[in-house]
Amino acid sequence: MKRLGIFTSLILITAFFQLLYSPVNAQFTGGIGQGHSSSIVGVEIHSGQGGMLGGTTTVQAAEGIATFTDLTLSGEIGESYILRFNADEIDFVDSESITLDHDPENPVADNTTAVVPNGTVGTPTPITITLRNANDDPVTGAGGPIATSIILSITQGPNQDASFDPITDNGDGTYSTSYTPENTGDDTIVITLNGEPIQGSPFTSTVNDDPDGPEDPENPVAINTTAVVPNGTAGTPTP
């Protein structure tokens, strides 16, 4: 499975051109000409399987320094990559080996769990979701864009038309929502993260009647049913 790794290149790429180009090419001028100090520099993946670059991959050097401020590298976790930087009429420069690791702020569906209890008609059913990253650590502070990537839906059951409340960030890696069932029965609840079902999904919530709710006049309840049983006399029917 591919995961996104971020390669922060602001300092590293600047260091390449300061440390490697400057001594050799005098900031693109040694034997090349002063005009090349503002060359267009591009970057590509030189080695490594399944990688992909994102962000800005071509920049114009300024005074012999090319800075890539938003370069990203995605690929296989644990795979090592080497980036190659090229400019017209200038020898290429290869990066050091870059090994992608898990992003601690990136939750994964396989490790994300939820608690979905049974419900009661007319009462909100609380649902608690715990986001976890690839290292199985809770992911906190993801109430913004990540929370919107959590999708809950009732795919089967008597309350398929019910809606879920907005997801609340509890600040400890757990996120809460709820829905209010109006009918008894078994609801099948699917929870996905970035389009993938989380651990344990789909869930079942069995909805029962509220024992303290309004009485149905056509449905007697044993606890509210009384009887009068008088004393009797031998040989006489006891009403």
N, C-alpha and C positions, 0 to 999 in steps of 0.2 A: 504494500500500500504506500502511495506517495504522500509525503508530508511536506509542508512548506518550511524551508529554513531561510533565515535572513542572513546575508553576507554584507556586513556593514563596510562599505568601501571608502568612505570619506578619508580616513587616515591612511588606510592601507594603499590605496591606489595613488594617493598623493606621494606616499613614501616611495613607491616604485619609481616614479619619475624623478623624484629628488635624489634618491640614492643610486639608482641604476643609470638613468639617462644623463643626469647632470655631470657626473665624473667622466662618462665616456663621450657624450655628445655635446657637452657644454650647454645644456638645456636646449637640445636640438640644433645646436649651431656648429658643433665640431665637424668640419668637413661637409656640412649639409647646407648651411646658409641660415642667416638670421630669420628669414621669413618662416622657417619651419618651427619656430618657437610657438606658433599658434596652429599647429597641425590639427587635423581631425583625427581623433583617436577612437578606435572601436574595440569592443571586447567580445570574445566568444568562448565557448567551452572547448578546451583543447583535449581534455581526457576526463573519463568518468561516464558511467552508463545512466541513461534515463534522466539527465539533467535538463533544466530549462532556465533561461535567464529572463528576468523581467525588469521593469523600470527603464531608465535611460541607458542604452547600450552604446551610444555614440556621442562624444562630447568634443568640444573644441578646446584645445589647450590654451592656457593663458600664461605667458612668460615661461613656457616650458613645463608647466604643470597641468596635468589632466586630472580632474576630480570628478568621480562618479558618486553622486550624493544619494541616489535612490536605487542602486543596483540590488536586485534580489536574485537568489539562486534557489530553485526548488528541485527536488529530486528524491532519491531513495535515502531513507535514514540509514546512516552508517556508511554510505558510499562516499568515496573521496573524489574530488574534482580539482582540476587545474584550469585556471582561466588564462587566456592569452590576449594580450593587448597589442594592437597593431596601429601603426600610423604610416602614412605615405612616405616612402623612401627612408624609413627608420626601422631598424631591427625590432622584432617583436620582443615583448617582455612577458614571461610566464609568472603567474602567482605561485605562492607556496601551495602545498596541498591543502584543500579545504574539505573537512569532513562534516557532513550535516548531522546535527543532533536534534533531539526533540525540542520543539518550542514549548517552554513551560507554561506559556499563556494560551496555548492552543488546546482546547479540550477535544477528546476523541470519543466517538460514539460507543466504541467497544468497552470503554471503561466508565462511561457515564451511567448512573443508576437513578432510579426513581422509587418513591414510596407512593402507592396508589391504594388507599383504603376503600373499604365498602362505604356506601353512602346511604343517606336517608332522604326521602322525598321532602323537598322544600328547604333543605339545609345544604349549604355549600360543602362540597367534598374537597378537602385540602389535598394538594398534590405537591410533594417536595422532590426536586430534581437536584442531584449532586453531580456537578461537572468535574471530570477528572482528565488530566492530560495523559500522555503515553506512558509516563512513569507512575501512573495511578495516584498522583497528588491532586488535591482539590484545586480548582482554578477559581480564584477570587476576583472580584472586581470586573466581571464580564457582563454587567447589566446592560451594556449598550448594544453594539452590533452582534455580539455572540448570542445574547438573549433572544434577539429576533430570529436567529437561525434555529431556535428550538420550536418545533411545530407539534402541537397536540391536536388530535382529532379522535372523535368517536366514530368508529367505522361500522359497528354493529350494536344493536340494543335499542331500548325504548327511548333513549335520550339523544339520538343522533343530531337533533337540531340544537342542542345546548351549546352555548359558547363558553370559552374559557376566559378568565380574568387576565389582565396583563401580568406578565412575569415580574416578580419582585426579587431583587438581589438582596439576600440576607447578609452579605458581607463575609461569609465563612465558607464559600464554595457551594452553598446550597441556594436554590432558587425556587420560589413558591408561586403557585397559581391555584385556581380552584374552578369548579363548575357546580351549578345547582341543578340536580336532577328533579324532574317533575313526575316521573313515572317509575314504577317498580320494575325490577328485572335486572339482567346482567348487561352492563355496558362494556364493550371492548374498546380500550383506549390505546391508540398508537402514539408513541412519542419518538420523534426523529431529531437528530442533530446534524445539520448540514446535509439533509436528505438521507441520512443513514439511521436505521433504527438503533436506539440505545439498548444497552444490556437489559434483558428481561421483557422488552417490548415485543408483542402487545400485552397490555395489562387488562385484568378483569376487575370491575367494581360492581358488586352486587348491591342493588338499591332496594331498601325495604321501606315499609310505611313508617311514618312517625308515630310511635306509641302515644305521644302526648298531643297529637294533632286532633282536629275536629272529628267527631264521631259520624259515621255513616248510619243513618236511621234504619237502613235495611240490612245492616251488617252488625248484629249484636256482638258485644265484646264480653267475654266471660267475666272479667274483673268488675264490670259494671252491671252484671245481671244478678238479680236477687230472687228469692223465693220465700213464701210463707208456708211453714210446715207446723200446724197446730198439734197439740196433744190429742191422743185418740182414746176411744172406748172400745172394749172388747165386743166384737160382733157388730160394730157400727163402722161404716166407711169413714176414713179420715180424709177430708178434702185438702 
